[in-house]
Amino acid sequence: MAGQSFRSKLNPHLEFIRAARLREETWEAIAAKIRESGTTTDATQVCKFLKRRNQGKRPLGFAPEATVETPQVVSSLPIEEEILPPTRPKLVLKVTQPTHTP
């Protein structure tokens, strides 16, 4: 039986959901706005949908999407300067014998 591949009904709303979460909107508020556009959903479905998209999991049997390699940033500082904190001057204590006066 041939049919269409799996597509979430929330796929068209992905960018809206991400933007709304960046604005710290609640899941319920996001779901309500999506329902206003005519898609039936609830807060739990929206939350799980975004979690799946952020983890990169796909339904079983689907090929992975092409990934773009990001260039590595190479620092001009030597490794020692990047990892180690700046050194502090050493504190030297001088011990002297007490003088007794009878």
C-alpha positions in Angstrom: 0.0 0.0 0.0 1.7 3.2 -1.2 1.0 6.4 0.6 2.4 9.6 1.7 5.4 9.7 3.9 5.0 10.6 7.6 4.6 14.4 8.1 3.7 16.0 11.4 0.8 18.4 11.2 3.0 20.7 13.2 5.8 20.9 10.6 4.4 24.1 9.0 4.5 25.7 12.5 8.0 24.7 13.4 9.6 28.2 13.0 6.7 29.8 14.9 7.1 27.4 17.8 10.8 28.0 18.0 10.3 31.8 17.9 7.6 31.6 20.5 9.7 29.5 22.9 12.5 32.1 22.5 10.0 34.7 23.6 9.3 32.4 26.6 5.7 31.7 25.7 4.0 28.8 27.4 3.3 25.6 25.6 -0.4 26.1 26.1 -0.3 29.7 24.6 1.6 28.3 21.6 -0.9 25.5 21.2 -3.8 27.9 21.4 -2.3 30.1 18.6 -1.8 27.0 16.4 -5.4 25.9 17.1 -6.6 29.4 15.9 -4.9 28.6 12.6 -7.1 25.5 12.2 -4.7 22.7 13.4 -5.9 20.6 16.2 -3.2 20.2 18.9 -2.5 20.6 22.5 0.4 21.7 24.7 1.8 18.2 25.2 1.9 17.5 21.4 3.7 20.8 20.7 6.2 20.2 23.5 7.0 16.6 22.2 7.1 17.8 18.6 9.8 20.4 19.4 11.7 18.0 21.6 11.9 15.5 18.7 12.9 18.2 16.2 15.7 19.5 18.5 17.0 15.9 19.1 17.1 15.2 15.4 15.2 11.9 15.7 13.2 10.7 12.7 10.6 8.0 12.4 11.9 4.5 11.9 13.1 3.9 8.3 13.6 7.5 7.3 17.0 8.6 5.9 18.9 11.2 7.8 18.9 14.8 6.5 22.0 16.2 4.9 24.2 17.9 7.4 26.3 20.9 6.8 29.7 20.9 8.5 30.5 24.0 10.5 34.0 25.3 10.2 36.2 25.1 13.3 37.3 28.3 15.0 41.0 28.3 15.5 42.3 30.6 18.3 45.4 32.6 17.8 46.3 32.2 21.5 48.6 29.4 22.6 46.8 26.5 24.4 48.4 27.3 27.7 46.8 30.8 27.7 43.4 29.5 26.8 43.2 26.8 29.5 45.3 28.0 32.4 44.2 31.0 34.5 46.7 33.8 34.8 49.4 33.2 37.4 49.5 35.1 40.6 52.6 36.3 42.3 53.7 34.0 45.1 53.3 35.1 48.6 56.4 34.6 50.7 56.2 34.6 54.5 59.2 35.5 56.5 59.5 33.9 60.0 61.6 35.6 62.6 62.5 34.5 66.1 60.8 36.6 68.8 63.2 38.6 71.0 62.9 38.3 74.7 63.8 41.1 77.0 64.3 40.1 80.7 
